[in-house]
Amino acid sequence: MRRRPRTALWVTAVVAVVAFLAALEVTARRSGVSGPLTSQVKDLVYAPKPGPLYAGLALTMVVLTWRQRFIAAGTALGIDAVFALTRLATGAGPEVRDGYFFGSGALWVILGCAVIAFTRRSGEERALLLKGVGLGMLLMTGRKAGDTWLLITAKTRPMVVDPYVATADQALGNPPWLAGRLLEASGPVVTWIIAIVYAQLAVAAVVVALYQLRNVVVERRFPRHHLVRTFLVIGMVGPAFYMIFPVVGPVFAYGPGASGTGGVEWALANLWPHTAPAISTPYSMPYDGITPRNAMPSLHTAWATVIFIHTRRASRFLRHAGTFWLIATLAATLGFGYHYGVDLIAGVVFALTLEGAVRAQARGWDRRATRLVAYGTAVFAALLVSYRYLPMELALHPRVAAPLLLLAMVSVIYAYVVTTRSWDAGTKPALRPEPQPEPA
């Protein structure tokens, strides 16, 4: 009887995820792009991006023994070898040379684990294996859903509000313009390192997650809270704000675009990173139907923030790596012109609010958790409102506006630290009583 509420919760979660993906699939089809479910099915046969699929397999394997892990990894590589030879034979040589032949094998092995769970396992063994499969599939499908969201934002939001955000960013002294010049002067080696950090953020998250989940196979259960949970929630909630607040970033709105040439015809002016825009009355501007409107808030900043948080109790190497990854990610988001300074402030507040909510859900809600999440939500909403409706006031009064924006972010950081330290001190909220078995 005690398992019924937990089983109902898992069933509800699965149904909600499937319904969300189905709705996203329909929306994507209506926008003329491929949906996450279609794209995931194609990965079974066609050449996929290998990273997300093998990262999903790595997370699935945390529930396997070492012998089972070697078998799973070997099977995945063997399947990919067959696919590679087949693609070469059918004229898909360029894809193989570019590295797009690994990945399908990982997806087949994960699905095979699901089949084994239903046919060869029972009880807690089945539940544990299915949780591993679900974790791996969530990572892969979450990536697909995120990519679909980005395409939808480009198709459905022809106007962007970059001039509003750029004007508000004047209060901070135009940090992307300063960071862009510094990165340009730092040389190709530094630029290359920071580019790798920015592009491989998911790899860092998987490494930290594997460290946190290293004892799952021994303890036969997952920890109450780990990085993947918050990472996925950020990826699911964050893109919704791209529809509300479509922003492409300074390198697109005020520069040549990420490719160095493609976005000039859509930019207001080719100013980034050497000439900061003048303060003027902002207005919405049209942009192409390809570039994602994914700058506000900065989810790269949010993800790097939670990686930093989750490495505080890890090994010394991971603590240093988490700090480096956060600093390098902030430098990349600004230095490459993908985000404005105010995007980063919103990203930090967004990350801490969701991390507090996910952690509270795992340990049990109490008054401190409610205060933290409510306060973080209020600050985040206030930031977005000020960027959209008070940008001129922020730009014209930087000595007041800049400290207020930074203080808003610092106040959420302080609230998070105080709240989580009180949780760590050992005071737990009152838990709901377990349902009693019905009398015979």
C-alpha positions in Angstrom: 0.0 0.0 0.0 2.8 2.4 0.7 4.1 2.1 -2.8 0.8 3.4 -4.4 1.5 7.1 -3.9 5.0 6.8 -5.3 3.8 4.7 -8.2 1.1 7.2 -9.0 3.7 10.0 -8.9 5.9 8.2 -11.4 3.0 7.4 -13.7 1.9 11.1 -13.6 5.4 12.3 -14.3 5.7 9.9 -17.3 2.3 10.9 -18.7 3.2 14.6 -18.3 6.5 14.2 -20.1 4.9 12.3 -23.0 2.1 14.9 -23.3 4.6 17.7 -23.3 6.7 16.0 -26.0 3.6 15.3 -28.1 2.5 18.9 -27.8 5.9 20.1 -28.8 5.9 17.6 -31.7 2.6 19.0 -33.0 3.8 22.6 -32.5 7.1 21.9 -34.4 5.2 20.3 -37.3 3.0 23.3 -37.6 6.0 25.5 -37.6 7.6 23.5 -40.4 10.4 21.9 -38.4 11.1 18.4 -37.1 9.8 17.6 -33.6 11.7 15.9 -30.8 10.0 12.5 -31.1 10.6 12.4 -34.8 14.2 13.4 -34.4 14.7 10.8 -31.7 13.3 8.0 -33.9 15.6 9.1 -36.8 18.6 8.7 -34.5 17.9 4.9 -34.5 19.0 4.7 -38.1 20.4 8.0 -39.4 23.7 9.6 -38.4 23.1 11.5 -35.1 25.2 13.8 -33.0 27.1 11.3 -30.9 27.7 13.3 -27.7 24.2 13.4 -26.2 23.4 9.8 -27.0 26.5 8.4 -25.4 26.1 10.7 -22.5 22.6 9.2 -22.0 24.1 5.8 -22.1 26.7 6.7 -19.5 23.9 7.9 -17.2 21.9 4.7 -17.8 25.0 2.6 -16.9 25.2 3.9 -13.4 22.6 1.2 -12.5 24.7 -1.6 -14.1 27.5 -3.6 -12.7 31.0 -3.1 -14.2 30.6 -6.3 -16.2 27.3 -5.2 -17.5 28.8 -1.8 -18.3 31.5 -3.3 -20.5 28.9 -5.4 -22.3 26.7 -2.4 -22.9 29.5 -0.2 -24.1 30.9 -2.9 -26.3 27.5 -3.6 -27.8 26.9 0.1 -28.5 30.3 0.4 -30.2 29.7 -2.7 -32.2 26.4 -1.5 -33.5 27.9 1.8 -34.4 30.7 0.1 -36.3 28.1 -1.8 -38.4 26.2 1.5 -39.0 29.5 3.2 -40.0 30.3 0.5 -42.6 26.8 0.6 -43.9 26.9 4.4 -44.3 30.2 4.3 -46.0 28.8 1.7 -48.4 25.7 3.7 -49.2 27.6 6.9 -49.9 27.4 8.6 -46.5 31.2 9.0 -46.2 31.3 12.7 -45.3 29.1 12.1 -42.3 31.4 9.3 -41.1 34.5 11.5 -41.6 32.8 14.3 -39.6 32.3 11.9 -36.7 28.5 11.5 -37.2 28.4 7.7 -37.0 28.6 7.2 -33.2 25.3 7.4 -31.3 22.7 5.1 -32.8 24.3 2.2 -31.0 24.0 3.9 -27.6 20.3 4.5 -28.3 19.7 0.9 -29.3 21.4 -0.3 -26.1 19.3 2.0 -23.9 16.2 0.6 -25.5 17.5 -2.9 -25.0 17.9 -2.2 -21.3 14.3 -1.2 -21.2 13.3 -4.4 -22.8 15.4 -6.4 -20.4 13.9 -4.6 -17.5 10.4 -5.6 -18.5 11.2 -9.2 -19.6 14.1 -10.3 -17.4 13.8 -8.2 -14.2 11.3 -7.8 -11.4 10.6 -5.9 -8.3 13.4 -3.4 -7.2 15.8 -4.6 -9.9 13.3 -3.7 -12.6 12.5 -0.4 -11.0 16.2 0.5 -10.7 17.0 -0.4 -14.3 14.0 1.5 -15.6 15.1 4.6 -13.6 18.5 4.3 -15.3 16.8 4.0 -18.7 14.6 6.9 -17.9 17.5 9.1 -16.8 19.4 8.4 -20.0 16.3 8.9 -22.2 15.4 12.2 -20.4 18.9 13.6 -21.2 18.7 12.7 -24.9 15.0 13.7 -25.3 15.6 16.9 -23.3 18.3 17.9 -25.7 16.0 17.2 -28.7 13.2 19.2 -27.0 15.5 22.1 -26.4 16.7 22.1 -30.0 13.1 22.0 -31.2 12.2 24.9 -28.9 15.0 27.0 -30.4 13.8 26.4 -33.9 10.2 27.3 -32.9 11.4 30.6 -31.4 13.1 31.5 -34.7 10.0 30.6 -36.7 7.3 32.1 -34.4 9.0 35.3 -33.1 10.0 37.4 -36.1 10.6 40.4 -33.9 13.2 40.6 -31.2 13.7 43.0 -28.3 17.5 43.3 -28.3 17.4 47.1 -28.3 15.6 47.1 -25.0 18.1 44.7 -23.4 21.1 46.5 -24.9 19.8 49.8 -23.6 19.3 48.2 -20.1 22.9 46.8 -20.4 24.2 50.3 -20.7 23.7 50.5 -16.9 26.4 47.9 -16.5 28.8 49.5 -18.9 28.1 47.3 -22.0 30.0 44.2 -20.6 29.8 42.1 -23.8 31.6 44.8 -25.8 34.4 45.0 -23.2 34.6 41.2 -22.9 34.6 40.8 -26.7 37.6 43.2 -27.0 39.5 41.4 -24.2 38.9 38.0 -25.8 40.0 39.3 -29.1 43.2 40.6 -27.6 43.9 37.4 -25.6 44.9 35.4 -28.7 43.7 32.2 -30.4 44.7 29.8 -27.6 42.5 31.4 -24.9 39.7 31.8 -27.5 39.9 28.1 -28.4 39.8 27.0 -24.7 36.8 29.1 -23.9 35.0 28.0 -27.0 35.5 24.3 -26.0 34.2 25.1 -22.5 31.1 26.8 -23.9 30.4 24.0 -26.4 31.0 21.1 -24.0 28.9 22.3 -21.0 26.8 19.2 -21.2 29.9 17.0 -20.9 30.9 18.8 -17.7 27.4 18.2 -16.4 27.6 14.5 -17.2 31.0 14.1 -15.5 29.6 15.7 -12.3 26.4 13.6 -12.5 28.4 10.4 -12.8 30.4 11.4 -9.8 27.2 12.0 -7.8 25.6 8.7 -9.0 28.8 6.6 -8.7 27.3 4.6 -5.8 23.8 3.9 -7.2 24.6 0.3 -8.2 26.0 -0.4 -4.7 23.2 1.3 -2.7 20.5 0.2 -5.1 18.9 3.6 -5.1 19.4 7.1 -6.5 20.3 10.0 -4.2 17.4 12.3 -3.3 18.9 15.2 -5.2 21.5 15.3 -8.0 22.6 17.6 -10.8 20.6 16.0 -13.6 17.3 16.8 -12.0 18.0 20.6 -11.9 19.7 20.5 -15.3 16.6 19.0 -16.9 14.2 21.4 -15.2 16.3 24.4 -16.3 16.2 23.0 -19.9 12.4 22.5 -19.8 11.4 25.8 -18.1 14.0 28.2 -19.5 13.0 28.1 -23.2 9.5 29.2 -22.3 10.9 32.7 -21.6 12.4 32.8 -25.1 8.9 33.0 -26.4 8.0 35.8 -23.9 11.3 37.7 -24.2 12.9 36.9 -27.7 16.5 38.1 -27.8 19.2 37.0 -30.2 22.3 38.6 -28.5 24.7 41.4 -29.3 26.8 39.5 -31.9 23.6 39.1 -34.0 21.7 42.3 -33.3 24.8 44.6 -33.4 27.4 42.5 -35.2 28.1 40.0 -38.0 26.5 37.0 -36.4 28.3 33.9 -35.1 29.6 32.9 -38.5 31.3 36.3 -38.9 29.3 37.2 -42.0 25.7 35.9 -42.1 23.9 38.3 -39.8 25.1 41.7 -41.0 22.0 42.4 -43.2 19.7 41.8 -40.2 21.8 43.7 -37.6 20.9 47.3 -36.6 24.6 48.2 -37.2 27.9 46.3 -37.3 29.2 47.6 -33.9 30.2 44.6 -31.9 32.7 44.4 -30.2 34.5 47.7 -30.9 31.8 50.4 -30.8 29.1 50.3 -28.1 25.7 51.4 -29.2 24.5 54.9 -28.3 21.7 55.3 -25.8 18.4 55.8 -27.8 14.8 55.0 -27.4 14.5 51.2 -27.9 12.1 49.4 -30.2 11.5 45.9 -31.4 13.4 44.9 -34.5 12.9 42.1 -37.1 15.3 39.3 -37.4 15.7 36.2 -39.6 13.8 33.0 -39.2 16.8 30.9 -38.4 18.6 32.4 -35.4 17.2 31.1 -32.0 15.8 33.8 -29.7 17.7 32.2 -26.8 19.6 35.0 -24.9 17.2 35.9 -22.1 17.9 34.4 -19.6 21.3 33.0 -20.2 20.8 29.2 -19.7 24.5 28.6 -20.2 25.0 30.8 -17.2 22.2 29.0 -15.3 23.6 25.5 -16.1 27.2 26.6 -15.2 25.9 28.0 -11.9 24.3 24.7 -10.9 27.4 22.8 -12.0 29.4 25.1 -9.7 26.9 24.5 -6.8 27.0 20.7 -7.2 30.7 20.5 -7.2 31.1 22.2 -3.8 30.9 18.8 -2.1 32.9 16.8 -4.7 36.5 16.0 -4.9 39.1 18.8 -4.9 39.6 18.3 -8.7 35.9 18.7 -9.4 35.6 21.7 -7.1 38.4 23.5 -9.0 36.9 22.3 -12.4 33.5 23.6 -11.4 34.9 27.0 -10.6 36.9 27.1 -13.8 33.8 26.0 -15.8 31.7 28.8 -14.3 34.3 31.5 -14.9 35.1 30.3 -18.5 31.4 30.0 -19.3 30.7 33.6 -18.2 33.7 34.8 -20.2 32.4 32.9 -23.3 28.8 34.1 -23.1 30.0 37.7 -23.0 33.2 37.4 -25.0 31.6 35.7 -28.0 28.7 38.2 -27.9 26.0 35.6 -27.3 24.6 37.4 -24.3 24.2 40.8 -22.6 25.4 41.4 -19.0 21.8 41.6 -17.8 21.2 38.1 -19.3 23.8 36.7 -17.0 22.2 38.4 -13.9 18.8 36.9 -14.9 20.5 33.5 -15.5 22.0 33.3 -12.0 18.7 34.3 -10.3 16.9 31.8 -12.5 19.3 28.9 -11.7 19.3 29.5 -7.9 15.5 29.7 -7.8 15.0 26.4 -9.7 17.8 24.7 -7.8 16.1 25.7 -4.5 12.8 24.4 -5.8 14.1 21.1 -7.0 16.1 20.5 -3.8 13.1 21.4 -1.7 10.9 19.0 -3.7 13.5 16.2 -2.9 13.8 16.9 0.8 10.3 18.2 1.6 8.9 21.7 1.4 9.1 24.0 4.4 8.6 27.7 5.1 12.3 28.5 4.2 12.0 26.8 0.9 8.8 28.6 0.0 10.3 31.9 0.9 13.4 31.2 -1.2 11.5 30.2 -4.3 9.0 33.0 -3.9 11.7 35.6 -3.5 13.8 34.3 -6.4 10.7 34.2 -8.6 9.8 37.8 -7.6 13.3 39.1 -8.3 13.5 37.3 -11.7 10.2 38.7 -12.7 11.2 42.2 -11.6 14.4 41.9 -13.6 12.6 41.0 -16.8 10.0 43.8 -16.3 12.7 46.4 -15.7 14.6 45.3 -18.9 11.5 45.5 -21.0 9.8 48.6 -19.6 12.5 50.6 -17.8 15.5 50.3 -20.0 16.0 54.0 -20.6 15.8 54.7 -16.8 18.4 52.1 -16.2 20.7 53.4 -18.9 20.4 57.1 -17.9 21.0 56.4 -14.2 23.8 53.8 -14.2 25.2 54.8 -10.8 21.9 53.8 -9.2 20.7 51.1 -11.6 23.9 49.0 -11.8 24.2 48.6 -8.0 20.5 47.8 -7.8 20.8 45.1 -10.5 23.8 43.5 -8.9 22.3 43.8 -5.4 19.2 42.0 -6.7 21.3 39.1 -7.9 23.5 39.0 -4.7 20.4 39.0 -2.5 19.1 35.8 -4.2 22.6 34.3 -3.8 22.5 35.2 -0.1 19.0 33.8 0.4 20.0 30.6 -1.3 23.2 30.2 0.8 21.4 30.9 4.1 18.5 28.6 3.3 20.6 25.7 2.1 23.0 26.0 5.1 20.0 25.9 7.4 18.9 22.7 5.6 22.4 21.2 5.9 22.4 22.0 9.7 20.0 19.1 10.0 16.6 20.8 10.7 14.2 18.9 8.5 10.6 19.9 7.6 7.7 17.8 8.8 7.1 15.1 6.3 3.7 13.9 5.2 2.6 10.8 7.1 2.8 7.5 5.2 -0.6 6.1 4.2 -1.6 3.3 6.5 -2.7 0.0 5.1 -6.4 -0.6 4.8 -7.8 -3.0 7.4 -8.4 -6.5 6.1 
